[in-house]
Amino acid sequence: MIISNRRIIRLSADVIAELVAEIGPLWHERHQAGLAFRPRKRAVGAGAKHRLVFVDRLLATLVHLRHGVTHDVLACWFGVDRSTITRAIGEVRPLLAERGCTISPGIRLRTLADVIDHLGASGQTGIVDDTEIRVRRPAIGREDRDRFISGKNKQNAVKAMVFTDEDGRVLFCSPTQPGSCADITHARELGLVKILADGPAVEILADAGYQGLGAQTGGRVVTPPHRKFKKNAPEWYEEMHERQRKAHSSRRIRVEHGIAHLKNWRALARHLGRREHVSDTVQAVAGLLSHQQTADLDPRRQR
């Protein structure tokens, strides 16, 4: 039912089959390594067998990411205990996050350097923006409690930097930072300035939150024009500034579409789990979305 009906998790049967073939051996390898690592009173492989096979573990994780279904509901659906679902999602989600974003069959982008190299080789324009994901409020008494309060929305959130190409295809999604971190600070901490300085000549479109990176990257990061007049601006200048601002906005709107596709996955609309898992969740969803986007563009799969 889950595999045959794409409306449930928005992934085709072919993509799910590829996930099973790719992640299944990795999961089995890590599972066996975990069994052999700890002190044992039984031989490896002895004892009770799994009631939840790997395919069901993967599907439970996909449904959880897509719809934000609670572990209790998934446990009833698959006929196992809630702790089994929690353990399954905790094992599969990091494997999905490590896959990176798929741009063509067999080619993945896992780091910012990979993205810049890809844009330079293909001659495309990249678009970058940060998106915020609401999270639960930290407990009283935590020293870093205020770090999660977003200066924009005044809510507890984390933010991730999203890279898309000029068509809105997701190329990269970074690990998350607390919501108080400025967009330009996040980009600097990820090493974007150094990567652009050492990499090929590319054009990166960004919003006003990244103003200042243009001078640091030799004009490779393009942001909206500064206002030269703060008060009593001439009418001709207002018209010119508005025209330039709209032209820039219309070019970078594709990244907003890419972020909207990410937020269609319920786990990113508002994260209700532990904040330590947000980075894996964001990168897992980005990898799944880019994989399906690449599959949809493959003429051999179009029916």
C-alpha positions, 0 to 999 in steps of 0.5 A: 500500500505505502509503496504502490501509492505515491500520494502517501510519501511522495516517493515513487516505487522505483525510488523506494526500491533504490533506497532499499538496495542502497541503505539496506546493506549499510543498516545491516552492516552497522547492526552487525557491528553493534552486536559484535562490539558489546560484551555478549552472553550469547553468540551473534545471531542468537536470541529473538529475531526482528519482528520489523524487517528493514523494509518496514523500518525504512517505510516507517521512517519515511511516513514519519518524516513525510507526515509527522506521524507519532511513534505510537501510531506507527507502532499500531500500524506495523504491529510492534511496540513503540520503542521498536519504531523509535529505535528503527527511526533512530537507525535509519534517519542518519543513513538517509541524512548521509546520502547527500543530494542527488543531481543525477543517477550516481552523483551526489552533493554532500558538502558545500565544496561539492555544490560550488564545484558542480555549479562551476562545472555546469555554468549554473547560478546558485541560490542560497537562503536560510530557513527556520524550523520551529522547535520545542522551547528548551528547559528552564535553567539551560544556559543557552536557552535564549540562543534558540529564539529567532530574531525574525519570528520571536519563536524558538527555532533552528535554521538551516542553509539551503542551496538550490540551482536556478530551477529550484532543485535542492542541491544542499542543506546544511546542519542546523544552527540555533535560531539567533544565528544571523544568516551571514554568520551561518554562511561564514561558519560553514566556510562559504567565503573560503570555498568561493575564494578557492573554487571556480567562478560562480554566481550566487544569489542571496537576499539582504541577510547576506549583504557583506558577503559580496565584498568578501567573495569578489562579487560572487555573492550577489545581494539586493542593492543598498539604499543610498538615500535613507531619507528624502530620496529623489523620486527617480531613485525610488523607482530605480531602486524598486526596479532593481530590487524586484529584478533581483527578487524574481531571480532568487524566488526559486530558492523559496520554491525549493524551501516550500517543497522541503516544508511540505514534509511535515517533520520540517513544518514544526519539529516536535522531537529532540533538537539533536535530531533536527540536522539529520531530519533536514538533511534526510528530507533534502536527500529524499526530495532531490532524489525524487526530483532527479527521478522525475527528470529522467525520461526513462522513468516517465510514463 
